[in-house]
């Protein structure tokens, strides 16, 4: 959960189009569960993460997710 992020959780169209992959956290935690359940599972996972002090990363839309990913790649690619 520290290295992944959900994105566009409110977009039913995007969720349908990409087969639930916008729920990356749930996809990685429960790979054998059908993606149609990710939306309901997400609220449980988010609350459980809060209880244990684990960050639950969410980007509000696809563009922000891509920009966040680009930022992370730049940080990982830096030579200090």
PDB file of N, CA, C and O in Angstrom, chain B, residues numbered from 101:
ATOM      1  N   UNK B 101       0.811  -1.196   0.000  1.00  0.00           N
ATOM      2  CA  UNK B 101       0.000   0.000   0.000  1.00  0.00           C
ATOM      3  C   UNK B 101       0.853   1.259   0.000  1.00  0.00           C
ATOM      4  O   UNK B 101       0.374   2.338  -0.349  1.00  0.00           O
ATOM      5  N   UNK B 102       2.098   1.127   0.385  1.00  0.00           N
ATOM      6  CA  UNK B 102       2.972   2.298   0.401  1.00  0.00           C
ATOM      7  C   UNK B 102       3.434   2.695  -0.996  1.00  0.00           C
ATOM      8  O   UNK B 102       3.831   3.840  -1.214  1.00  0.00           O
ATOM      9  N   UNK B 103       3.387   1.771  -1.931  1.00  0.00           N
ATOM     10  CA  UNK B 103       3.957   2.037  -3.253  1.00  0.00           C
ATOM     11  C   UNK B 103       2.931   2.058  -4.379  1.00  0.00           C
ATOM     12  O   UNK B 103       3.309   2.086  -5.550  1.00  0.00           O
ATOM     13  N   UNK B 104       1.660   2.045  -4.056  1.00  0.00           N
ATOM     14  CA  UNK B 104       0.643   2.083  -5.107  1.00  0.00           C
ATOM     15  C   UNK B 104      -0.451   3.067  -4.730  1.00  0.00           C
ATOM     16  O   UNK B 104      -0.500   3.564  -3.605  1.00  0.00           O
ATOM     17  N   UNK B 105      -1.314   3.334  -5.675  1.00  0.00           N
ATOM     18  CA  UNK B 105      -2.352   4.325  -5.463  1.00  0.00           C
ATOM     19  C   UNK B 105      -3.570   3.994  -6.315  1.00  0.00           C
ATOM     20  O   UNK B 105      -3.444   3.548  -7.455  1.00  0.00           O
ATOM     21  N   UNK B 106      -4.748   4.217  -5.745  1.00  0.00           N
ATOM     22  CA  UNK B 106      -5.971   4.129  -6.538  1.00  0.00           C
ATOM     23  C   UNK B 106      -6.130   5.449  -7.284  1.00  0.00           C
ATOM     24  O   UNK B 106      -5.586   6.470  -6.865  1.00  0.00           O
ATOM     25  N   UNK B 107      -6.864   5.432  -8.375  1.00  0.00           N
ATOM     26  CA  UNK B 107      -7.141   6.678  -9.085  1.00  0.00           C
ATOM     27  C   UNK B 107      -8.536   6.639  -9.679  1.00  0.00           C
ATOM     28  O   UNK B 107      -9.050   5.576 -10.028  1.00  0.00           O
ATOM     29  N   UNK B 108      -9.130   7.790  -9.785  1.00  0.00           N
ATOM     30  CA  UNK B 108     -10.481   7.954 -10.326  1.00  0.00           C
ATOM     31  C   UNK B 108     -11.486   6.979  -9.707  1.00  0.00           C
ATOM     32  O   UNK B 108     -12.205   6.293 -10.434  1.00  0.00           O
ATOM     33  N   UNK B 109     -11.545   6.910  -8.373  1.00  0.00           N
ATOM     34  CA  UNK B 109     -12.437   5.926  -7.763  1.00  0.00           C
ATOM     35  C   UNK B 109     -13.930   6.204  -7.993  1.00  0.00           C
ATOM     36  O   UNK B 109     -14.757   5.305  -7.838  1.00  0.00           O
ATOM     37  N   UNK B 110     -14.271   7.425  -8.356  1.00  0.00           N
ATOM     38  CA  UNK B 110     -15.684   7.756  -8.570  1.00  0.00           C
ATOM     39  C   UNK B 110     -16.128   7.576 -10.018  1.00  0.00           C
ATOM     40  O   UNK B 110     -17.309   7.726 -10.331  1.00  0.00           O
ATOM     41  N   UNK B 111     -15.192   7.257 -10.895  1.00  0.00           N
ATOM     42  CA  UNK B 111     -15.523   7.127 -12.315  1.00  0.00           C
ATOM     43  C   UNK B 111     -15.937   5.690 -12.650  1.00  0.00           C
ATOM     44  O   UNK B 111     -15.091   4.812 -12.818  1.00  0.00           O
ATOM     45  N   UNK B 112     -17.222   5.474 -12.742  1.00  0.00           N
ATOM     46  CA  UNK B 112     -17.724   4.137 -13.094  1.00  0.00           C
ATOM     47  C   UNK B 112     -17.363   3.772 -14.536  1.00  0.00           C
ATOM     48  O   UNK B 112     -17.107   2.607 -14.842  1.00  0.00           O
ATOM     49  N   UNK B 113     -17.346   4.769 -15.412  1.00  0.00           N
ATOM     50  CA  UNK B 113     -17.018   4.505 -16.817  1.00  0.00           C
ATOM     51  C   UNK B 113     -15.569   4.050 -16.944  1.00  0.00           C
ATOM     52  O   UNK B 113     -15.292   3.045 -17.599  1.00  0.00           O
ATOM     53  N   UNK B 114     -14.644   4.780 -16.325  1.00  0.00           N
ATOM     54  CA  UNK B 114     -13.236   4.396 -16.388  1.00  0.00           C
ATOM     55  C   UNK B 114     -13.024   3.035 -15.733  1.00  0.00           C
ATOM     56  O   UNK B 114     -12.283   2.199 -16.250  1.00  0.00           O
ATOM     57  N   UNK B 115     -13.668   2.822 -14.610  1.00  0.00           N
ATOM     58  CA  UNK B 115     -13.541   1.548 -13.906  1.00  0.00           C
ATOM     59  C   UNK B 115     -13.996   0.394 -14.802  1.00  0.00           C
ATOM     60  O   UNK B 115     -13.347  -0.651 -14.853  1.00  0.00           O
ATOM     61  N   UNK B 116     -15.094   0.586 -15.494  1.00  0.00           N
ATOM     62  CA  UNK B 116     -15.578  -0.446 -16.414  1.00  0.00           C
ATOM     63  C   UNK B 116     -14.613  -0.614 -17.591  1.00  0.00           C
ATOM     64  O   UNK B 116     -14.284  -1.735 -17.978  1.00  0.00           O
ATOM     65  N   UNK B 117     -14.166   0.506 -18.152  1.00  0.00           N
ATOM     66  CA  UNK B 117     -13.322   0.476 -19.352  1.00  0.00           C
ATOM     67  C   UNK B 117     -11.984  -0.225 -19.108  1.00  0.00           C
ATOM     68  O   UNK B 117     -11.500  -0.954 -19.973  1.00  0.00           O
ATOM     69  N   UNK B 118     -11.390  -0.009 -17.939  1.00  0.00           N
ATOM     70  CA  UNK B 118     -10.075  -0.608 -17.670  1.00  0.00           C
ATOM     71  C   UNK B 118     -10.156  -1.803 -16.720  1.00  0.00           C
ATOM     72  O   UNK B 118      -9.143  -2.252 -16.185  1.00  0.00           O
ATOM     73  N   UNK B 119     -11.364  -2.306 -16.519  1.00  0.00           N
ATOM     74  CA  UNK B 119     -11.531  -3.527 -15.743  1.00  0.00           C
ATOM     75  C   UNK B 119     -11.153  -3.404 -14.282  1.00  0.00           C
ATOM     76  O   UNK B 119     -10.635  -4.352 -13.690  1.00  0.00           O
ATOM     77  N   UNK B 120     -11.405  -2.247 -13.695  1.00  0.00           N
ATOM     78  CA  UNK B 120     -11.155  -2.054 -12.275  1.00  0.00           C
ATOM     79  C   UNK B 120      -9.716  -1.767 -11.902  1.00  0.00           C
ATOM     80  O   UNK B 120      -9.394  -1.702 -10.716  1.00  0.00           O
ATOM     81  N   UNK B 121      -8.843  -1.593 -12.878  1.00  0.00           N
ATOM     82  CA  UNK B 121      -7.437  -1.348 -12.554  1.00  0.00           C
ATOM     83  C   UNK B 121      -7.188   0.018 -11.921  1.00  0.00           C
ATOM     84  O   UNK B 121      -6.082   0.296 -11.457  1.00  0.00           O
ATOM     85  N   UNK B 122      -8.203   0.865 -11.899  1.00  0.00           N
ATOM     86  CA  UNK B 122      -8.059   2.124 -11.181  1.00  0.00           C
ATOM     87  C   UNK B 122      -8.077   1.884  -9.667  1.00  0.00           C
ATOM     88  O   UNK B 122      -7.730   2.775  -8.892  1.00  0.00           O
ATOM     89  N   UNK B 123      -8.473   0.707  -9.258  1.00  0.00           N
ATOM     90  CA  UNK B 123      -8.391   0.294  -7.853  1.00  0.00           C
ATOM     91  C   UNK B 123      -7.143  -0.567  -7.685  1.00  0.00           C
ATOM     92  O   UNK B 123      -7.232  -1.770  -7.436  1.00  0.00           O
ATOM     93  N   UNK B 124      -5.989   0.061  -7.823  1.00  0.00           N
ATOM     94  CA  UNK B 124      -4.715  -0.655  -7.768  1.00  0.00           C
ATOM     95  C   UNK B 124      -4.464  -1.307  -6.410  1.00  0.00           C
ATOM     96  O   UNK B 124      -3.961  -2.429  -6.350  1.00  0.00           O
ATOM     97  N   UNK B 125      -4.801  -0.630  -5.340  1.00  0.00           N
ATOM     98  CA  UNK B 125      -4.571  -1.178  -4.001  1.00  0.00           C
ATOM     99  C   UNK B 125      -5.354  -2.481  -3.840  1.00  0.00           C
ATOM    100  O   UNK B 125      -4.796  -3.508  -3.454  1.00  0.00           O
ATOM    101  N   UNK B 126      -6.637  -2.427  -4.137  1.00  0.00           N
ATOM    102  CA  UNK B 126      -7.474  -3.618  -3.993  1.00  0.00           C
ATOM    103  C   UNK B 126      -7.055  -4.709  -4.976  1.00  0.00           C
ATOM    104  O   UNK B 126      -7.088  -5.895  -4.649  1.00  0.00           O
ATOM    105  N   UNK B 127      -6.666  -4.305  -6.165  1.00  0.00           N
ATOM    106  CA  UNK B 127      -6.205  -5.259  -7.185  1.00  0.00           C
ATOM    107  C   UNK B 127      -4.999  -6.061  -6.680  1.00  0.00           C
ATOM    108  O   UNK B 127      -4.913  -7.269  -6.898  1.00  0.00           O
ATOM    109  N   UNK B 128      -4.069  -5.373  -6.001  1.00  0.00           N
ATOM    110  CA  UNK B 128      -2.875  -6.059  -5.503  1.00  0.00           C
ATOM    111  C   UNK B 128      -3.138  -6.841  -4.215  1.00  0.00           C
ATOM    112  O   UNK B 128      -2.527  -7.886  -3.993  1.00  0.00           O
ATOM    113  N   UNK B 129      -4.029  -6.352  -3.378  1.00  0.00           N
ATOM    114  CA  UNK B 129      -4.342  -7.067  -2.142  1.00  0.00           C
ATOM    115  C   UNK B 129      -5.209  -8.295  -2.382  1.00  0.00           C
ATOM    116  O   UNK B 129      -5.059  -9.310  -1.701  1.00  0.00           O
ATOM    117  N   UNK B 130      -6.107  -8.205  -3.341  1.00  0.00           N
ATOM    118  CA  UNK B 130      -7.060  -9.282  -3.608  1.00  0.00           C
ATOM    119  C   UNK B 130      -7.084  -9.633  -5.098  1.00  0.00           C
ATOM    120  O   UNK B 130      -8.079  -9.370  -5.773  1.00  0.00           O
ATOM    121  N   UNK B 131      -6.005 -10.222  -5.619  1.00  0.00           N
ATOM    122  CA  UNK B 131      -5.927 -10.473  -7.058  1.00  0.00           C
ATOM    123  C   UNK B 131      -6.936 -11.498  -7.588  1.00  0.00           C
ATOM    124  O   UNK B 131      -7.208 -11.529  -8.788  1.00  0.00           O
ATOM    125  N   UNK B 132      -7.481 -12.318  -6.723  1.00  0.00           N
ATOM    126  CA  UNK B 132      -8.419 -13.347  -7.174  1.00  0.00           C
ATOM    127  C   UNK B 132      -9.882 -12.949  -7.023  1.00  0.00           C
ATOM    128  O   UNK B 132     -10.776 -13.757  -7.274  1.00  0.00           O
ATOM    129  N   UNK B 133     -10.128 -11.713  -6.616  1.00  0.00           N
ATOM    130  CA  UNK B 133     -11.498 -11.226  -6.473  1.00  0.00           C
ATOM    131  C   UNK B 133     -11.877 -10.463  -7.739  1.00  0.00           C
ATOM    132  O   UNK B 133     -11.083  -9.676  -8.256  1.00  0.00           O
ATOM    133  N   UNK B 134     -13.066 -10.692  -8.226  1.00  0.00           N
ATOM    134  CA  UNK B 134     -13.545 -10.014  -9.439  1.00  0.00           C
ATOM    135  C   UNK B 134     -13.569  -8.500  -9.232  1.00  0.00           C
ATOM    136  O   UNK B 134     -13.970  -8.015  -8.175  1.00  0.00           O
ATOM    137  N   UNK B 135     -13.137  -7.769 -10.246  1.00  0.00           N
ATOM    138  CA  UNK B 135     -13.011  -6.313 -10.138  1.00  0.00           C
ATOM    139  C   UNK B 135     -14.323  -5.594  -9.858  1.00  0.00           C
ATOM    140  O   UNK B 135     -14.294  -4.449  -9.407  1.00  0.00           O
ATOM    141  N   UNK B 136     -15.447  -6.203 -10.100  1.00  0.00           N
ATOM    142  CA  UNK B 136     -16.715  -5.519  -9.849  1.00  0.00           C
ATOM    143  C   UNK B 136     -16.940  -5.279  -8.352  1.00  0.00           C
ATOM    144  O   UNK B 136     -17.803  -4.486  -7.974  1.00  0.00           O
ATOM    145  N   UNK B 137     -16.170  -5.959  -7.505  1.00  0.00           N
ATOM    146  CA  UNK B 137     -16.305  -5.790  -6.060  1.00  0.00           C
ATOM    147  C   UNK B 137     -15.325  -4.778  -5.477  1.00  0.00           C
ATOM    148  O   UNK B 137     -15.435  -4.435  -4.300  1.00  0.00           O
ATOM    149  N   UNK B 138     -14.375  -4.293  -6.265  1.00  0.00           N
ATOM    150  CA  UNK B 138     -13.333  -3.399  -5.755  1.00  0.00           C
ATOM    151  C   UNK B 138     -13.894  -2.137  -5.123  1.00  0.00           C
ATOM    152  O   UNK B 138     -13.386  -1.685  -4.097  1.00  0.00           O
ATOM    153  N   UNK B 139     -14.923  -1.564  -5.711  1.00  0.00           N
ATOM    154  CA  UNK B 139     -15.494  -0.314  -5.188  1.00  0.00           C
ATOM    155  C   UNK B 139     -15.973  -0.509  -3.749  1.00  0.00           C
ATOM    156  O   UNK B 139     -15.731   0.346  -2.897  1.00  0.00           O
ATOM    157  N   UNK B 140     -16.645  -1.616  -3.474  1.00  0.00           N
ATOM    158  CA  UNK B 140     -17.131  -1.881  -2.114  1.00  0.00           C
ATOM    159  C   UNK B 140     -15.982  -2.246  -1.175  1.00  0.00           C
ATOM    160  O   UNK B 140     -15.978  -1.846  -0.011  1.00  0.00           O
ATOM    161  N   UNK B 141     -15.020  -2.997  -1.678  1.00  0.00           N
ATOM    162  CA  UNK B 141     -13.876  -3.403  -0.864  1.00  0.00           C
ATOM    163  C   UNK B 141     -13.027  -2.187  -0.496  1.00  0.00           C
ATOM    164  O   UNK B 141     -12.458  -2.136   0.594  1.00  0.00           O
ATOM    165  N   UNK B 142     -12.939  -1.216  -1.393  1.00  0.00           N
ATOM    166  CA  UNK B 142     -12.082  -0.048  -1.188  1.00  0.00           C
ATOM    167  C   UNK B 142     -12.407   0.685   0.111  1.00  0.00           C
ATOM    168  O   UNK B 142     -11.494   1.101   0.824  1.00  0.00           O
ATOM    169  N   UNK B 143     -13.678   0.850   0.427  1.00  0.00           N
ATOM    170  CA  UNK B 143     -14.031   1.562   1.661  1.00  0.00           C
ATOM    171  C   UNK B 143     -13.584   0.785   2.894  1.00  0.00           C
ATOM    172  O   UNK B 143     -13.183   1.390   3.889  1.00  0.00           O
ATOM    173  N   UNK B 144     -13.644  -0.531   2.846  1.00  0.00           N
ATOM    174  CA  UNK B 144     -13.191  -1.368   3.965  1.00  0.00           C
ATOM    175  C   UNK B 144     -11.680  -1.279   4.108  1.00  0.00           C
ATOM    176  O   UNK B 144     -11.163  -1.129   5.215  1.00  0.00           O
ATOM    177  N   UNK B 145     -10.974  -1.372   2.987  1.00  0.00           N
ATOM    178  CA  UNK B 145      -9.508  -1.294   3.008  1.00  0.00           C
ATOM    179  C   UNK B 145      -9.056   0.077   3.506  1.00  0.00           C
ATOM    180  O   UNK B 145      -8.121   0.173   4.300  1.00  0.00           O
ATOM    181  N   UNK B 146      -9.716   1.131   3.044  1.00  0.00           N
ATOM    182  CA  UNK B 146      -9.355   2.490   3.460  1.00  0.00           C
ATOM    183  C   UNK B 146      -9.525   2.662   4.971  1.00  0.00           C
ATOM    184  O   UNK B 146      -8.653   3.225   5.633  1.00  0.00           O
ATOM    185  N   UNK B 147     -10.628   2.185   5.511  1.00  0.00           N
ATOM    186  CA  UNK B 147     -10.881   2.304   6.952  1.00  0.00           C
ATOM    187  C   UNK B 147      -9.885   1.457   7.756  1.00  0.00           C
ATOM    188  O   UNK B 147      -9.403   1.895   8.800  1.00  0.00           O
ATOM    189  N   UNK B 148      -9.583   0.270   7.281  1.00  0.00           N
ATOM    190  CA  UNK B 148      -8.613  -0.597   7.962  1.00  0.00           C
ATOM    191  C   UNK B 148      -7.222   0.029   7.934  1.00  0.00           C
ATOM    192  O   UNK B 148      -6.500  -0.019   8.930  1.00  0.00           O
ATOM    193  N   UNK B 149      -6.844   0.612   6.802  1.00  0.00           N
ATOM    194  CA  UNK B 149      -5.544   1.290   6.705  1.00  0.00           C
ATOM    195  C   UNK B 149      -5.476   2.435   7.709  1.00  0.00           C
ATOM    196  O   UNK B 149      -4.451   2.629   8.362  1.00  0.00           O
ATOM    197  N   UNK B 150      -6.553   3.184   7.835  1.00  0.00           N
ATOM    198  CA  UNK B 150      -6.605   4.294   8.792  1.00  0.00           C
ATOM    199  C   UNK B 150      -6.422   3.777  10.223  1.00  0.00           C
ATOM    200  O   UNK B 150      -5.695   4.373  11.017  1.00  0.00           O
ATOM    201  N   UNK B 151      -7.091   2.660  10.542  1.00  0.00           N
ATOM    202  CA  UNK B 151      -6.984   2.060  11.882  1.00  0.00           C
ATOM    203  C   UNK B 151      -5.547   1.664  12.225  1.00  0.00           C
ATOM    204  O   UNK B 151      -5.140   1.733  13.385  1.00  0.00           O
ATOM    205  N   UNK B 152      -4.783   1.248  11.214  1.00  0.00           N
ATOM    206  CA  UNK B 152      -3.417   0.789  11.434  1.00  0.00           C
ATOM    207  C   UNK B 152      -2.367   1.857  11.104  1.00  0.00           C
ATOM    208  O   UNK B 152      -1.169   1.580  11.162  1.00  0.00           O
ATOM    209  N   UNK B 153      -2.803   3.062  10.763  1.00  0.00           N
ATOM    210  CA  UNK B 153      -1.873   4.148  10.471  1.00  0.00           C
ATOM    211  C   UNK B 153      -1.107   3.973   9.175  1.00  0.00           C
ATOM    212  O   UNK B 153       0.014   4.464   9.042  1.00  0.00           O
ATOM    213  N   UNK B 154      -1.703   3.276   8.219  1.00  0.00           N
ATOM    214  CA  UNK B 154      -1.077   3.046   6.916  1.00  0.00           C
ATOM    215  C   UNK B 154      -1.716   4.006   5.909  1.00  0.00           C
ATOM    216  O   UNK B 154      -2.941   4.112   5.848  1.00  0.00           O
ATOM    217  N   UNK B 155      -0.896   4.702   5.123  1.00  0.00           N
ATOM    218  CA  UNK B 155      -1.492   5.623   4.145  1.00  0.00           C
ATOM    219  C   UNK B 155      -2.272   4.877   3.061  1.00  0.00           C
ATOM    220  O   UNK B 155      -1.853   3.823   2.583  1.00  0.00           O
ATOM    221  N   UNK B 156      -3.395   5.442   2.695  1.00  0.00           N
ATOM    222  CA  UNK B 156      -4.215   4.912   1.604  1.00  0.00           C
ATOM    223  C   UNK B 156      -4.181   5.978   0.517  1.00  0.00           C
ATOM    224  O   UNK B 156      -4.869   6.994   0.615  1.00  0.00           O
ATOM    225  N   UNK B 157      -3.392   5.747  -0.503  1.00  0.00           N
ATOM    226  CA  UNK B 157      -3.144   6.747  -1.546  1.00  0.00           C
ATOM    227  C   UNK B 157      -4.219   6.706  -2.626  1.00  0.00           C
ATOM    228  O   UNK B 157      -4.508   5.655  -3.198  1.00  0.00           O
ATOM    229  N   UNK B 158      -4.801   7.865  -2.890  1.00  0.00           N
ATOM    230  CA  UNK B 158      -5.835   7.997  -3.924  1.00  0.00           C
ATOM    231  C   UNK B 158      -5.578   9.264  -4.720  1.00  0.00           C
ATOM    232  O   UNK B 158      -5.341  10.328  -4.148  1.00  0.00           O
ATOM    233  N   UNK B 159      -5.625   9.150  -6.025  1.00  0.00           N
ATOM    234  CA  UNK B 159      -5.576  10.307  -6.917  1.00  0.00           C
ATOM    235  C   UNK B 159      -6.987  10.509  -7.456  1.00  0.00           C
ATOM    236  O   UNK B 159      -7.631   9.548  -7.877  1.00  0.00           O
ATOM    237  N   UNK B 160      -7.469  11.737  -7.447  1.00  0.00           N
ATOM    238  CA  UNK B 160      -8.863  11.995  -7.801  1.00  0.00           C
ATOM    239  C   UNK B 160      -9.206  11.707  -9.257  1.00  0.00           C
ATOM    240  O   UNK B 160     -10.354  11.398  -9.578  1.00  0.00           O
ATOM    241  N   UNK B 161      -8.207  11.809 -10.143  1.00  0.00           N
ATOM    242  CA  UNK B 161      -8.494  11.506 -11.544  1.00  0.00           C
ATOM    243  C   UNK B 161      -7.256  10.939 -12.240  1.00  0.00           C
ATOM    244  O   UNK B 161      -6.167  10.908 -11.668  1.00  0.00           O
ATOM    245  N   UNK B 162      -7.439  10.503 -13.455  1.00  0.00           N
ATOM    246  CA  UNK B 162      -6.388   9.834 -14.208  1.00  0.00           C
ATOM    247  C   UNK B 162      -5.195  10.752 -14.473  1.00  0.00           C
ATOM    248  O   UNK B 162      -4.047  10.316 -14.387  1.00  0.00           O
ATOM    249  N   UNK B 163      -5.457  12.002 -14.789  1.00  0.00           N
ATOM    250  CA  UNK B 163      -4.374  12.953 -15.087  1.00  0.00           C
ATOM    251  C   UNK B 163      -3.478  13.133 -13.866  1.00  0.00           C
ATOM    252  O   UNK B 163      -2.253  13.093 -13.982  1.00  0.00           O
ATOM    253  N   UNK B 164      -4.081  13.333 -12.699  1.00  0.00           N
ATOM    254  CA  UNK B 164      -3.284  13.468 -11.476  1.00  0.00           C
ATOM    255  C   UNK B 164      -2.482  12.199 -11.196  1.00  0.00           C
ATOM    256  O   UNK B 164      -1.352  12.272 -10.713  1.00  0.00           O
ATOM    257  N   UNK B 165      -3.059  11.047 -11.494  1.00  0.00           N
ATOM    258  CA  UNK B 165      -2.350   9.780 -11.286  1.00  0.00           C
ATOM    259  C   UNK B 165      -1.119   9.698 -12.186  1.00  0.00           C
ATOM    260  O   UNK B 165      -0.054   9.273 -11.739  1.00  0.00           O
ATOM    261  N   UNK B 166      -1.254  10.099 -13.440  1.00  0.00           N
ATOM    262  CA  UNK B 166      -0.129  10.068 -14.374  1.00  0.00           C
ATOM    263  C   UNK B 166       0.952  11.061 -13.932  1.00  0.00           C
ATOM    264  O   UNK B 166       2.140  10.738 -13.960  1.00  0.00           O
ATOM    265  N   UNK B 167       0.546  12.260 -13.527  1.00  0.00           N
ATOM    266  CA  UNK B 167       1.521  13.253 -13.075  1.00  0.00           C
ATOM    267  C   UNK B 167       2.245  12.793 -11.801  1.00  0.00           C
ATOM    268  O   UNK B 167       3.450  13.003 -11.661  1.00  0.00           O
ATOM    269  N   UNK B 168       1.523  12.179 -10.895  1.00  0.00           N
ATOM    270  CA  UNK B 168       2.133  11.652  -9.675  1.00  0.00           C
ATOM    271  C   UNK B 168       3.128  10.542 -10.000  1.00  0.00           C
ATOM    272  O   UNK B 168       4.201  10.461  -9.401  1.00  0.00           O
ATOM    273  N   UNK B 169       2.767   9.701 -10.942  1.00  0.00           N
ATOM    274  CA  UNK B 169       3.653   8.607 -11.362  1.00  0.00           C
ATOM    275  C   UNK B 169       4.925   9.168 -12.012  1.00  0.00           C
ATOM    276  O   UNK B 169       6.027   8.683 -11.754  1.00  0.00           O
ATOM    277  N   UNK B 170       4.763  10.187 -12.849  1.00  0.00           N
ATOM    278  CA  UNK B 170       5.920  10.815 -13.482  1.00  0.00           C
ATOM    279  C   UNK B 170       6.862  11.417 -12.430  1.00  0.00           C
ATOM    280  O   UNK B 170       8.082  11.289 -12.532  1.00  0.00           O
ATOM    281  N   UNK B 171       6.288  12.062 -11.436  1.00  0.00           N
ATOM    282  CA  UNK B 171       7.083  12.647 -10.358  1.00  0.00           C
ATOM    283  C   UNK B 171       7.875  11.564  -9.623  1.00  0.00           C
ATOM    284  O   UNK B 171       9.056  11.749  -9.329  1.00  0.00           O
ATOM    285  N   UNK B 172       7.228  10.441  -9.328  1.00  0.00           N
ATOM    286  CA  UNK B 172       7.902   9.343  -8.644  1.00  0.00           C
ATOM    287  C   UNK B 172       9.042   8.779  -9.495  1.00  0.00           C
ATOM    288  O   UNK B 172      10.125   8.503  -8.980  1.00  0.00           O
ATOM    289  N   UNK B 173       8.798   8.610 -10.792  1.00  0.00           N
ATOM    290  CA  UNK B 173       9.842   8.090 -11.675  1.00  0.00           C
ATOM    291  C   UNK B 173      11.052   9.026 -11.722  1.00  0.00           C
ATOM    292  O   UNK B 173      12.192   8.563 -11.747  1.00  0.00           O
ATOM    293  N   UNK B 174      10.807  10.333 -11.733  1.00  0.00           N
ATOM    294  CA  UNK B 174      11.906  11.301 -11.713  1.00  0.00           C
ATOM    295  C   UNK B 174      12.697  11.190 -10.421  1.00  0.00           C
ATOM    296  O   UNK B 174      13.927  11.248 -10.436  1.00  0.00           O
ATOM    297  N   UNK B 175      11.997  11.030  -9.304  1.00  0.00           N
ATOM    298  CA  UNK B 175      12.692  10.888  -8.018  1.00  0.00           C
ATOM    299  C   UNK B 175      13.518   9.604  -7.982  1.00  0.00           C
ATOM    300  O   UNK B 175      14.644   9.610  -7.485  1.00  0.00           O
ATOM    301  N   UNK B 176      12.982   8.526  -8.493  1.00  0.00           N
ATOM    302  CA  UNK B 176      13.714   7.266  -8.496  1.00  0.00           C
ATOM    303  C   UNK B 176      14.899   7.272  -9.462  1.00  0.00           C
ATOM    304  O   UNK B 176      15.870   6.537  -9.278  1.00  0.00           O
ATOM    305  N   UNK B 177      14.803   8.107 -10.485  1.00  0.00           N
ATOM    306  CA  UNK B 177      15.846   8.161 -11.502  1.00  0.00           C
ATOM    307  C   UNK B 177      16.986   9.128 -11.194  1.00  0.00           C
ATOM    308  O   UNK B 177      17.948   9.215 -11.958  1.00  0.00           O
ATOM    309  N   UNK B 178      16.885   9.847 -10.092  1.00  0.00           N
ATOM    310  CA  UNK B 178      17.923  10.822  -9.736  1.00  0.00           C
ATOM    311  C   UNK B 178      19.166  10.123  -9.221  1.00  0.00           C
ATOM    312  O   UNK B 178      19.083   9.145  -8.478  1.00  0.00           O
ATOM    313  N   UNK B 179      20.297  10.627  -9.616  1.00  0.00           N
ATOM    314  CA  UNK B 179      21.588  10.146  -9.092  1.00  0.00           C
ATOM    315  C   UNK B 179      22.115  11.206  -8.136  1.00  0.00           C
ATOM    316  O   UNK B 179      22.361  12.343  -8.539  1.00  0.00           O
ATOM    317  N   UNK B 180      22.285  10.846  -6.905  1.00  0.00           N
ATOM    318  CA  UNK B 180      22.822  11.788  -5.916  1.00  0.00           C
ATOM    319  C   UNK B 180      24.215  11.393  -5.510  1.00  0.00           C
ATOM    320  O   UNK B 180      24.832  12.066  -4.685  1.00  0.00           O
TER     321      UNK B 180
END
